[in-house]
Amino acid sequence: MTDQSSDQAAQARAQEAQKADKERQENAKKVVAEQRQAREAAAKEAPEAGKPTPTQEENDLAAMGVHVPEHEPDGSPEQDQSFPPKQTKQSEAKRPAPGGYQTRQSRPAEPTS
């Protein structure tokens, strides 16, 4: 009798687990569908962001070994093209503080006689 009741309990637990899995899957599908709708709505409302730079064509040419120095404009506002950035002040190292770190001085080895 105990074997039969434990088998029934195991089957009941398995069925409950399957129901819980199905519920989780259905909930996940609903969430994904809602997120997809929200993305599509946002994409319709947002102005077109432009195209990527480099474009796919430029990537394909580069993959074939063609050098593409000028990219097609992507529609974004122009940026300052000066590279490297202009340095206005020369960087200088700080002077060490007095009485700070001192290195060891080497001495000749004393003769052992």
N, C-alpha and C positions, 0 to 999 in steps of 0.2 A: 504494500500500500504506500509506503513512504517513497518508493522509487517512482510510482505513478504520480503522486502529488508533487514531487520535486520536478518531474518532467513537465507537468502542467504549469508549474510556477515559472520554469525556465522559458517555456513557450510564451507565456503571458508577458514576461519581461522582454523577450525578443520582439513581440508584436508592439509593445509600448515603445521600444527603441526605434522600430521602423516608423511608427506614427510620428514620433518626435523628429526623426530625420526628414520625413516628408514635409512636416510643418516648417522646419528650418529652411529647407530648399525652397518652399513656396514663398516664405518671407524674404529670403535672399533674392529671389527672382522679382518680387514686387519692388524691393529697394533698388535693384539694378534698373528696372524699368522706369521708376520715378527719377532716378539720377540721369538716365538717358534723356527723358523728356525735359528735365531742367537744363541740361547741356544744350539740347537742340533749341530750346526757347531762348537761352542766353546767346547762342550763336546767331539767331535771327535778329535779336535786339541790338547786339553789339555791331559797331561799324566794322567793315572789313579791315583786318589788321595788316594787310599787305601780304607780300609773299616772302618766303624765307630767302635769306642770303647766306650762303650761296644757293642757287636754285638747283633743282635736280639735274638739269642739263649741264650746269657747271660742274657738279659732282661727277657726272658721267665722263665729261671730258677730262677732268683731273685723274679719274681712275684709269684712263687710257694714256696718261702721260702728258697731256696737253696742259701747259701753264696758262692759267687764266688770271692775269694781273688786275683786270678791271671787272668788277661784278656789276650785274644789272641792278638798277636802282630798285629798292624794295618798297618805296613809298614812305619811308620813315623820314623825319626831319634830318637835314644834313648835320653832321657832327664835325667838330674840329679835327682835321686830318693831320695835324702836326704830331709827328712821332719821332723820336721820343719826346716826352713832355719837356717844355723849356724849364731849365733849372735857374731860379732867380738868385739863389744864395749858395755860396760854396759851403759845403758841410765841413766842419772841423771837429777833430777829436777833442774831448775834454782833457784838461790837464789833470794829472794825478794829484790827489790830495796829499799835503805834506804829512809825513809820518805814516803813510799808508803801507801798502804791501811792499815787502823787501825780499829780494831773492837771496839765496845762500851764496856765499862766496866760496869758491873752491881754493883749497890750499894744497900745496904739494904734499905728497905722502911722506911721513917721517921715516927715516931709515931705521931698520931694525937690525941691531948688531949684537 
